[in-house]
Amino acid sequence: PISSNTSKKSINKIIKNFSPEIIFTKESIVNKNYKKLYSFGLYKILRKKDLIRKINKELALLLSTSGSTGESKYVKLTYKNIYFNALSIKKYLDLDSSHSTITTLPIHYSYGISVINSHLLADAKIYINKFSFFEKDFWHNLAKNKITNFSGVPFHFEILHKLNIEKLNLNSLKFCTQAGGKLNVEIIKSFVQKFSKLKKKFYVMYGQTEASPRISYADEKDLAKYPETIGKPVPGGKIIIKNLKENLGEICYIGKNVFNGYAKNRNELQKLEKINILRTGDIGKKKQNLLFITGRLSRFQKIYGVRVNLDVLEKYLNNIKIKCFCVFKSNKIFIFTTKLVENENDIKILIKNDFEINMNTIKFIKINKFPYNLNNKIDYKILNEKI
């Protein structure tokens, strides 16, 4: 599955690299190696003239690792990976045939397709939806079809936070799930309180595409005590913290849902790698048997011998009302904002004192808007290109 926002250049690159037998699309694709097999409405099915079938029989799905498919780097997931992750999600959400969900996420996104797979496994209903949270039709369809749950990324719940959920018709709703990035702690607290009053459940989940994608979950009971937690491992999974230092280390996951390597072209679809442990690249710690993320390995940088966590710096600045994102390049920290920072020098002094960073290594850059990828996560690669 590929995003409908993917450029024609990227689509042609994917076709060249992976040589798919069948293409289902409404895009205008001109390729001499394909002929139109069938068409209906705006859609058509293209078939390769010379079929090449050398693909591992256990391989079920390729999913992009990021918001952009232009890189053509895909996670290899087997039927076993998908089944065991869908089964564990079904277990902790207690899904059965009485449940129903409404589509809010694209299927090329690992979170979106996991919602579909877990509901299919539970023999639950899935209502196809094209409306956003901003539109009355979404809430009308939710009430009319007696939807029991829906899922969203931080952006969805930021919208819902601005709406007064007590005034929405949520009588049929049993729970909501949030994943796809870190949601503001104050918003989590607000939802836990509101959902508790409404006698509904609220789950925050953590995962990676490489885990098919779910790794951990936290319910409203965990979140009421520790709103920053990402919870406990999904059923059948195990989390370990590797290379511990001061109770911190890399979050690593073990489970039957761990992927089987990456693929950049057709030739890499024949073999599956056996990966026993998924190194997430996230730094975290355990407390009261719950997991907490503190940053990314790639976001730890050394500036003239001083170790700086860019995620902590971002949080520090956001706490003093400076909405920003930080990038490290050429021994400098570049702080991107969409508004001019008043008393810029004073802010640099604060950073210098609290992070022990030389003021000359800090630079503020104002941009019109923050770049987000298709999964609604900040695109640091684009920010890096703006330097």
N, C-alpha and C positions, 0 to 999 in steps of 0.2 A: 504493500500500500504506500502511495506517494501523495504528498500534500498537493491540493489543487492550486496552491500558490507557487509551485515549483516552476522555474523558468523553462522555456523550450530548450535552451542551451543545456541545462542540467538534465532534462528528460532525455535528450539525444545522447548525452554522455552515459547515462544509466543504461540505455538501450544498447549502446556500443559495448559497454563493459560487461553486462550481464546476459545479453542476447536472449531475452525472455521468449518463450514459445507463444504466449498469449498476452495481448495488451487490451485491457478494457478501459476505454477513455472517451471523453467528449472533446479532447484536444485535437487539433488538426496536425497529425503526424505524417510526414512524408518520408517514407523509407522504402527503398527498392526491395529490401529483403522481406517485406510484409505485404500481405494482401488482406483486403476486408473480407471477413468471414460472415458478419451479420451486423445489422444496424437497426436501432429503434429510437425514435425521438432524436435527442441530441447525442445519444451514445452509440458507440460502435465497438465491435470486437475485431481486433487485428490478429492474424496468425502468421507465424514465421513460415516461410516457404520450405526451408530445410530444417527439420526439427533436430535438435541436439538434446539428448535426455540425460546426460551424465551428471546427475545430481544425487546426493546421498538420500536414500529412502527415508531416513529418520528426520531429515531436515524439513521443517514445516513452514517457517516464516523468517523473513528478513526484515528488520526494523532499523531505521536510521538512528544513530546515537545522539543526534543533535536536532535542533529546529530546522536545519538546512540539509536537504538531500544532495546538494551540489557536490559534497565531498565524495559521495558514492562509497562511504564506509558503512557497512551494515553489520548488525549483530545477528549471529546465526542461532536461531531458537528451534529446538526439536519439539515433536509432539509431546514428548515426556516433560520437557521444560514447561510448556504451556499448560498441560493437564495438571501437573502438581501445583503450579502457582494458582491456577483457577480454583483448584480444590481447597487450598489453604485459605484463600479469600472467602470462598463459600462458607468455610467452617467458622472463621472468626466474625463474619458478618451475620452468621446464622441464616443464610439465604435458603429459601425454598420456593415452591411453586406459587405461593401466595404473594410473593414479592413482584414488584414491577419497577423498572427504571426508565428514565427518559434521556435520550442522547444529548450530551452537552460538550463532548470532546471528540475530536476527529479520530478515525480508526488507524491513521498512520502513526499515531502517537501511542506509545506503549501503555500508558494509563487508560486511554480511551478503549483500546482493544481488550484490555484486561477486564474492564467493566462488562463488556459484551460476553467474553468467554466465561466469566464466573456466573453470569446470569443464565447463559445457555446451559451450563453444567447443572444449575439448580432448577432447570425447567421453569424459570421465571420469565416474565414478560418484558419486552424491550420496545418502548415507543419511540419511533423515529421523529426527530424534532429539528426544525431549521431556525427556530427563534432564539434570540439572546435573552439574558436575564433582564435587559432593559425593556423588553417588549411585553405588553400585557398578555399577548397570545401565549407566551411561555407559561405564565402562571395560570391562565385559563385552562390550557391543556393539562397541566399538572393536576388541577382540581377536578376537571371533567373526567379524566382517565384514572383518577384515584391512584396516582403514582406514590409508591411507598419510599423511594429513595432517589437521590441524584448525586452526582459527583462533580467536583470542580477543582480548578487550580487556584492559587492565591487571588488572581484577578477576579474570578467569579465571586469569591467571598468578600472581597473588598467592595464590590458592587452591592452584594446582598446586605452588607453591613450598613450601607447608606440608606437602603430601603428599610422600612419598618416591618420586620418579618412578622410581628404580632398582628399586623393588619392584613397579611397575606393569608389566603385560604390554604392552610397546610394540614388540614384535618387528617388526610390519608397518609401523610408523611411519617415514616418511622425513624429514618436516619439520613445523614449526609456524610459523604467522605471527602476529604481534602488531601491532595498530594500535588506533586509537580513543582515543589519549591517551598521556601519558608514563608509562612503566613505571620503577619505581625502579631506579637504576643498579646497585645491589648485586644485585638480582634478575636483571637482564640478565646480569651477570657470571656468576652462578651457573648460569643456563640455558646460556650459551655453553660453560662448562666441562663441565657434565653431558651436554649433547648431543654435544659433541666426543668424550667418552669412549664414548658410545653409538653414535658414527658416524652421527649424524643432524644435519640442518640446522635452524637457527633464524633466522628473519627478523623484523626490526623494520621496520615500514612507516609512512609518513606520508602523509596525504592530507586532502582536504576533499570534501564532497558536491559542491561546484561543479566538482571535477575528475573526477567520475564513478566512484570518488573518489580513485584512487591517484596520488600525485605522486612519491614516492621510496621507496627500499627499501635496507636494509642487511643483508648476510648475516653469518654467524658470523665470517668472516675480518675484515670491517670492525669488527664489534663486539668482537672479541678485543683489538684495538688501541685502539679508541675507542668504549667502551660507550654514550656519550652521543649518538653520531651518529644521524641519521635517513637517512644514506646518500647515494645518488646518484639522479639522475632515472630514472624508469621509461623503458624503450626507447621512442624516438619523442618524448620530452619534453625540455624544456630549462628549467633553473632559473637565474634571475638575481637578484642582490641589488641592490635599487633604493635610491637615496639613501644611498649608503655614508657612514658616519661612524665613524671608528676601526674599520674592517673590519666594521662592523655595518650592517644595513639591512633593509628589508622583503623577505621572500621572495616572489618573483613567479614564476609558472609559465606556460610556453607549450607548447601541445600540442593535438592534435585531440580530446582528451577534455575540453577546457574548455567549461563550460556555456553556455547561450544566454539567460541572464537569469532573473529571478524572476517568479513569478506569484502574485497574491493573489486572482484571480477568473477566471471563464470567459473573459471578453473578452481577457485577456492570454495566451491559448493560441493565438491566431491568428498573432502575429508572433514571430519569433525574433531576438534581438539578436546581432550579431556581436561577440564578446568575444575580442580577440586575446591578451590577457594577463590572467591571474588574479592579482589582488593578494590574498594570503592573509591579511594582517593580522598575520602572525607575523614577529617580528624574528629574524634569524639571521645566520650567517657561514659562509664556506667555509674549509676547512682540509684539505690533502692530497686535494683534489678531493672531499671529503665535506662534507655539510651538517650544521649544528648550529643548533638553535633555542635562543634565549636568552630569549624572552618574547613577549608580545603587544603590539601597538601600543596597544590599548585599556587595557593594564595599566601603561602609562607615565603617571604623573601628576605634576603640579607642585604642590607644597605651599609656598606663600609663597616662590616662586622656586626651590625645591629640587626637582630632578627625581628621582623615585623609581620604580623598577620593582617593582611589587607581587609579581611572580613570584619575583624575586630575594629579596625580603623573606620570602616564604613559605618558600623553600628555606633561607634563613639561620636562620629559627626552627625549622624541622624538623630542621636539623642539630644544634641544641642541645636536641633532644627535646621540642619544643613542636609537636604536630600541630595545624595551624591553616590557615585560609584568610583572605585579606585583601580588604577592600572599601574603596574610596575614596568619600567623600561629604561634601559641605559643608566642604571643606578639612580633613578629618580622615581618619585611617586606622583602620578598625575591624577588629580581629583576632578572628576567631571560633574558639573552642576548645570541646571537649566535656568538658574537665577544668579545674578551677580552676588558675590559674597561680600557683605559689608565687613569692614575691619579685617580684611584678609590677613594682614600682618599679625594681628592679635590671635587669629585662629592658628596661624603657623607657629606662634610662640607656645600656644596650648599644646599642639601636637609635639613640638620639640620637647617640652617639659614632661609630658606624660608618656611619650614613646621613645624619648632619647634619640630623636632623628634630627640631623642637621637641617636647619630651615631652608638652606639652599637646594635641598633635594626634593622640596615640595613645590608643586606647581598646580594652580587652579586653572581649569579650562571650562569656559561656558559654551554649551551647545544648545541647539533649539529644542531637541527632545532626546530622551534616552532610547537607544536602539534595543529592541527586544526580538528574540528569535520566535519561530512558530510555536514554541511551547511556552511562550510568555515568560521566558527567563532572560535576564539581561545578557546582551551579546557583547562580551568583553573583547572578542576578536575585532569587531567593528570599532569599538572605542580605541583599541590599540592602533588601528589604522588611521585614526584621527590625530595622532600625535605627530 
